[in-house]
Amino acid sequence: MSPEGGDEPEGELADRIEEDFGSYEAWKGEFEAAASAASGWALLVYDTFSNQLRNVVVDKHDQGAIWGGHPVLALDVWEHSYYHDYGPARGEFVDNFFEVVDWEEPSDRYEQAVELFE
């Protein structure tokens, strides 16, 4: 996260998002839907069994996790993460999350997973 974040990913991660989801906007829409449905986290993970990126909803630390899924990007949507500042406006919190995402770290995590499993 960074106040200078908010751009779209670049390089290998951007290419893989387009390959696996069709476009950045399609991925983002699915990720936002996961964040809306989750009571824990919305995650972008690299699935080592399919060698694909997937959006998943993980609740209560262990419900919804994918075996072999390596987290690339995580959004905490437990109420403690946003309620003080946003009240019940989780959607606004999720929108603002994308304004501060610094894609360098998620890109590094993706590249490490690919190096290990492809």
Phi, psi and omega in degrees: 000143181201143175298340177268006180284195176106352177281177173272159177295160179232172172069216186299320180295317178299317179298319181289322176300315179296319180296315187274335183241349180099325178190165175298317181297321177295317178298312183299318178299318178292321179295318178297322177295320177297318179295326179289327183273339187283151167247007179230279184220150164253130183233141163262120182237154170265117182273111185287345178279322181258351186055046179225158170277144178218146170265133180225154173256125178239122179243146175054040174068334187225354182263114180105351179293148178258126174300131181080008178270123180257118183300133176251317180216135181233140173234115179280118178242019168298148184304329181298339184279340185222338193297324181300318183268329188246352186060219182281005184277064181300322180302319177295320176301314180296316177302316181290333175305317182289345177281347182237004179294123173260108190286356181297312181294311176301323178297317178298317180297318178298312181297323176296318180296316180298317179300323181281328193240354178252000000 
